[in-house]
Amino acid sequence: MSELLNAWLQDSMRWAEDSMRDAMEHLDLGPSDFAQALAYPTFAGGKRLRPCLVRLVCQELGGPDESAKAPAVAIEWVHTYSLVHDDLPCMDDDDLRRGKSTTHKVFGEATAVLVGDGLLTMAFEQLASLETSQALEMVGVLARAAGPAGMVGGQHLDLAAEKGGLDTCGVREIHRLKTAALIEAACELGALAAGASEGARQAVRRFGLALGLCFQAVDDCLDVTGDAVELGKTPGKDEAAGKATLVADLGLEGARQEAIQRAEEARDAALEAGFRSDGLALSLIDWLLARTN
């Protein structure tokens, strides 16, 4: 990773966390013990990829950080809620997330369900509080990406796929909905925050979709090759649960080639969107492709 990208990512992670803390200070989070439970997964670490993407696309298209703040917070809360629910015993049943005990292990299953519900609704409250012409459109972008036509629908397909019988096209559809839809939305929210044209937004959506598919292809590989300390979660869970993955369908090398192909698609779309050929967006693609956690 280049020193410039590394410095920008570290700064963006701090920016995202500071933005979430500021937003939570201005919301009624209910009883103090529940506020503590809400904060636990929110500030448990992570790459903060989605808020970083909101900020990155907004910057690349000439927008200010202040415009990216609310959508960045909102999409990270949606992502965090999805992780809390994904780890529940009735879903993927995991004890480790971001290197720490999962929310239901610390606070109990019922509270973990409510934490996810709380983060999801807080996300839309955050966007609804904006006094800009893009606010309503941002709500729609995030809702579609998070709902049945996006992440939630992908999670349903992922659970159903444990019964087997899914081909490569089916695996790609799960990846498109469960992972890539929210990453695509992060990029489009950044474009909206910058007041981008419809043409630029279309290219940004293609960039985000390809980036999300690349991210998930790499994730499938890391579930086989990674270790718990570096990943911050339990490796080998996909294979043990009979999950539909690119590695299971194409083999490890085939999944790696899929990631490379999606990275190339993301590069093409980034240039079409008007991102700098020597800028951070292109460097971020290379970083995601080579990541180890």
ABEGO torsion letter per residue (X at the ends): XBAAAAAAAAAAAAAAAAAAAAAAAABBAEBAAAAAAAAAAAAAEEAGAAAAAAAAAAAAAGBBAAAAAAAAAAAAAAAAAAAAAAABAABAGBABBGGBBBAAAAAEAAAAAAAAAAAAAAAAAAAAABBBAAAAAAAAAAAAAABAABAAAAAAAAAAAAAEGBBAAAAAAAAAAAAAAAAAAAAAAAAAAAGBBAAAAAAAAAAAAAAAAAAAAAAAAAAAABBAAAAGBBBGAAAAAGBBBAAAAAEAAAAAAAAAAAAAAAAAAAAAAGBBAABAAAAAAAAAAABAX
